[in-house]
Amino acid sequence: MRFRLAFDFSLGGEDSQQHGGIAMSSEWAETAAQHVRERQKAEEEVNAALIEKRKLIAEQGPALWRQVFCRVQELVSEFNAEYKHSSPMTYDNTSTSEFHVRLNTGYLNTTLIATFGVNSSATALQWRYEGGKAKGGGCNLNVLPSGKVALYYRLRDTTPNMIAEKNARRTA
């Protein structure tokens, strides 16, 4: 018994056809390389867009936070102006990224705690309540097509005043 095994490689030309092989196109490598370049370019564009979005949020987000806590301070003052002999609501700016609003009356004692950070656009503005029955919540920061950063609450564009007023009503 005799066993014979033979291999024949050819990278094109007439030889490959006469031995029953299939001529490999030299274009396959160029096509594959083109697909890789296109994919890399698309990934670079996505990364560049994310970097730009983070930059805009880092630049504009703190101004939105300042607007929220300035409006909360105004609302606290307006609320306390209605009480002639006491100030049942107090405002405490604990840091540049957190404030507390406390409401202390004879029948209600609750605290609103609001925090802000630009590390994540999905959890940029968060609030919670201690005491009472109200639950917390949060807002996203979203970059609009115009390049302006906006607060989004429940998938709607929201102004800092709307957020401040919503939470001030819940505290009171």
C-alpha positions in Angstrom: 0.0 0.0 0.0 1.3 3.4 -0.9 0.1 6.8 0.5 0.9 10.1 -1.2 0.0 13.6 0.0 0.9 16.7 -1.9 0.2 20.4 -1.3 0.5 23.2 -3.8 0.4 26.9 -2.9 0.2 29.7 -5.4 -0.6 33.3 -4.8 -2.1 33.8 -8.2 -0.9 33.5 -11.7 -1.6 30.8 -14.2 -0.1 28.0 -12.2 -2.9 28.0 -9.6 -5.6 27.4 -12.2 -3.9 24.4 -13.8 -3.5 22.5 -10.5 -7.2 22.9 -9.7 -6.7 25.7 -7.2 -8.6 28.9 -7.0 -6.7 32.1 -7.7 -6.7 34.3 -4.7 -7.4 37.9 -5.5 -4.8 40.4 -4.3 -7.6 42.8 -3.5 -8.9 40.8 -0.4 -6.1 42.3 1.8 -6.8 45.8 0.5 -10.6 45.4 1.1 -10.0 44.0 4.7 -7.6 46.9 5.4 -10.1 49.4 4.2 -12.8 47.9 6.5 -10.4 48.1 9.4 -9.6 51.8 8.6 -13.3 52.7 8.3 -14.1 51.0 11.6 -11.2 52.8 13.3 -12.2 56.1 11.9 -15.8 55.6 13.1 -14.6 54.7 16.6 -12.3 57.8 16.6 -15.3 60.0 15.6 -17.4 58.5 18.4 -14.6 59.0 21.0 -14.0 62.6 19.8 -17.8 63.3 20.2 -17.8 61.8 23.7 -14.7 63.9 24.7 -16.4 67.0 23.4 -19.6 66.2 25.3 -17.7 65.7 28.5 -15.8 68.9 28.0 -19.0 70.9 27.5 -20.6 69.3 30.5 -17.6 70.1 32.6 -17.6 73.7 31.4 -21.3 74.4 31.6 -22.6 72.0 34.2 -21.4 74.0 37.3 -23.2 77.1 36.1 -26.5 75.2 36.0 -25.8 73.9 39.5 -25.2 77.5 40.7 -28.5 78.5 39.2 -30.3 75.7 41.0 -28.9 76.5 44.4 -29.3 80.3 43.9 -33.0 79.8 43.1 -33.4 77.4 46.1 -31.9 80.2 48.3 -34.5 82.7 46.9 -37.3 80.2 47.5 -36.2 79.6 51.0 -36.1 83.4 51.7 -39.6 83.8 50.1 -41.0 81.0 52.2 -39.5 82.3 55.4 -40.7 85.9 54.6 -44.3 84.6 55.2 -43.4 83.8 58.8 -43.0 86.9 61.0 -41.5 85.4 64.1 -39.4 82.5 62.9 -37.6 81.0 59.9 -38.8 77.4 59.7 -36.7 76.7 56.6 -33.0 76.9 56.6 -30.4 76.6 53.8 -27.0 75.2 54.3 -24.4 75.2 51.5 -22.2 72.3 52.8 -19.8 72.3 49.8 -19.5 73.5 46.3 -21.3 70.3 45.2 -24.0 69.8 48.0 -26.6 71.8 49.9 -29.2 71.0 52.5 -32.6 72.7 53.0 -34.2 71.9 56.3 -37.9 72.5 57.2 -38.6 72.3 60.8 -42.1 73.2 62.0 -44.1 71.8 64.9 -45.7 69.1 62.8 -43.1 68.6 60.0 -39.3 68.0 60.0 -37.7 67.2 56.7 -34.4 67.8 54.9 -33.7 68.1 51.2 -30.2 67.0 50.3 -29.0 67.9 46.8 -25.7 66.9 45.2 -24.1 67.7 41.9 -21.2 66.3 40.0 -19.9 66.4 36.4 -18.3 62.9 36.4 -21.5 61.3 35.0 -24.1 63.1 32.9 -26.7 60.5 34.0 -26.4 61.3 37.7 -25.2 64.9 37.6 -27.9 66.3 39.9 -29.3 64.1 42.6 -31.6 64.8 45.5 -33.1 62.9 48.4 -35.3 63.7 51.4 -34.7 62.7 55.0 -37.9 62.6 57.0 -41.4 63.0 55.5 -42.7 60.7 52.7 -41.2 62.4 49.6 -38.7 60.3 47.6 -35.6 61.5 45.9 -34.8 61.9 42.2 -32.3 63.3 39.8 -31.6 65.0 36.6 -29.3 64.2 33.7 -27.1 66.7 31.9 -27.6 66.6 28.2 -25.7 68.3 25.4 -28.2 69.8 22.9 -27.4 70.0 19.2 -26.6 73.7 19.7 -23.8 72.7 22.1 -25.7 74.1 25.1 -25.8 71.8 28.2 -29.3 71.4 29.7 -30.8 69.6 32.7 -33.1 66.8 31.7 -35.7 65.5 34.1 -37.9 62.6 33.0 -36.6 63.0 29.4 -37.6 66.6 29.2 -35.5 69.8 29.0 -35.8 71.4 32.4 -34.6 74.8 33.6 -32.7 75.1 36.9 -35.6 77.2 38.3 -38.1 74.4 37.5 -35.9 71.9 39.4 -35.5 74.3 42.4 -39.2 75.1 42.6 -40.2 71.4 42.3 -38.0 70.5 45.2 -38.9 73.5 47.3 -42.6 72.6 47.0 -41.9 69.0 48.1 -39.9 70.2 51.1 -42.7 72.5 52.2 
